[in-house]
Amino acid sequence: MTTTDAHPPTSRTAAEGPPAFPFDDWGQQISPAYARLREAPAPACRVVTVTGDQVWLVTRYDLARRLLTDPRLSLTAALEADAPRQEPLRPRATGARGDGMATLQERGLRGILADALSPRAIRAHHAWTRLRARALFDELPEQGPPADLQQGLARPLTFAVARRVLLGELTEDEGQVLNAWCDTVLVWRDHTRDEIQAALDAMYGFFLRRAPELAAALGSDVVKRAAAARTRDGGRLGADGLAEVANLMLIAGYRTAASFVANALVMMLSHPTALAALRDRPALLPSMVEEVLRHTPMSTGGVKRVATDDVPLDGLTIKAGECVLVSLESGNHDPHAYPEPDRFAPDRFAADRGPVDGTSSEAGRPRSRPHLGFGHGKHHCPGNALARMQIAVVLETLADHAPTLRLAVPAGELRWRPDVAFRIPETIPVTW
């Protein structure tokens, strides 16, 4: 349900003031507005969010990396109740903190994420994930052709991995309910504030009841680790703390991975020659995973920070209390960082021995700069190894196990869900 007064108007002309943000680019082609802003004289521009807040938008790669490591730009301040917002409602359930990462940090438990989500820990799940992916591919003939890889692979695979690594043994029915609540929460304009708040409250209430049961079951997922660990004061997390952690794992872990995998499927099926190259040269896989993460835009908004002090910025000043949105997607498509940034180049991140600064290597070629797919700085996504593993499994399985699979419609005719924080194809119809 949508009401006419749910949010402010979302389109503005230049005469009326700064442009509305996000830019209504919901698929894998990012708005040309980003390219125009990257080449503008100013290092950042004003935009207006769905709440009517005016914020700064940063679109250049080098500036994004610089600001994401500036201690005067704070994530904690961006989460305060009175901070400017890009989202229609502060993502916090009634009576909850709404920040599972801060809960872990303050209780001295952030190390459980480093342990559970380290590359070494994630390697232990690779073979299991590959078997699960192949089983889902084997079930596709029962659905078609055509079949839908969104419902047949992306969501069930990432939910299965999330249960194993992050959340514990939720049921499939519970997963459907949680997904429906997430669909309401992760919007820019499609629901009223009351509807979004009700979904936030429902998710938190669900985990208040369920997380202690999940923690008591067998396994070594993040929720169980959080429940078992001793906090800094020698105690343990209560039901409220476990609910905060579970909500974090659901949205920042499962739903982001589901979007990453769905987008990776669309990207690779849109580039069949790249899949053929991967079949011929399996050693391309690590580079191809990184190029998928660079080339494919994931978020429709920006990484949010609030200035705790004035920040001079190449001719302008971000004043204390002002909000900055850093577009990782735009930075990843900055031609000053990546030659031909809009071209999908499977070997762009092929390993060489040169410094990671774009200078020439001993192999006689430049080494690509690290992409911004997982952010940058101290808030670099702790689940990056888990996301990389799932994408790698999907790519290698597509190449080896489903060589005749192809999109059932032209890539430009795929339908994408509008007004959501993560880019999500409605369906991924395939044939063989």
Secondary structure, DSSP 8 states (H G I E B T S, - for coil): ---TTSS------GGGSS-BSS-S--SSS--THHHHHHTSSSSSEEEE-TTS-EEEEE--HHHHHHHTT-TTEEHHHHTSTTS--SSSS-S--TTS---HHHHHHHTT-THHHHHHTSHHHHHTTHHHHHHHHHHHHHHGGGT-SSEEHIIIIIHHHHHHHHIIIII----HHHHHHHHHHHHHHSBSSSS-HHHHHHHHHHHHHHHHHHHHHHHHSSS--HHHHHHHS--TTS----HHHHHHHHHHIIIIIIIHHHHHHHHHHHHHHT-HHHHHHHHH-GGGHHHHHHHHHHHS--BSS-EEEEESS-EEETTEEE-TT-EEEE-HHHHHT-TTTSSSTTS--TTTT---SS-TTSSB-TTSSB------TT--GGG--TTHHHHHHHHHHHHHHHHHH-TT-EESS-GGG--B-SSBSB--BS--EEE-
